[in-house]
């Protein structure tokens, strides 16, 4: 019975974990949207596919919970700032400063909460 309780406690998912997952999905969608709309044909197809794919690979290699390369907290924060920041900049470039600001603020707050949890 103790094993079940320990396993349940270890796999507990918080609201911030769900929010971060939604932010990641929104980031990848944003980068794809930016790639398809900000570039003329045929570059839009290349950037629309390659940009989110590159962000997914970088996130999976360095920042995901099951990352291939384990880096320190500073490196994780740097990867997160670059990927999430690029999505906020993409919205800014698309002429949507309100979406960029709201996304940026929510991503920063969620990142700080997650970063504090990693140090505990």
Buried (B, 14 or more C-beta within 10 A) or exposed (E): EEEEEEEEEEEEEEEBBEBBEEBBEBBBEBBBBBBBEBBEEEEBEEBBEEBBBBBBEBBEEBBBEEBEEEBEEEEBBBBBEEBBBBBBBBBBEBEBEEBBEEBBEBBBEBBEBBBEEEEE
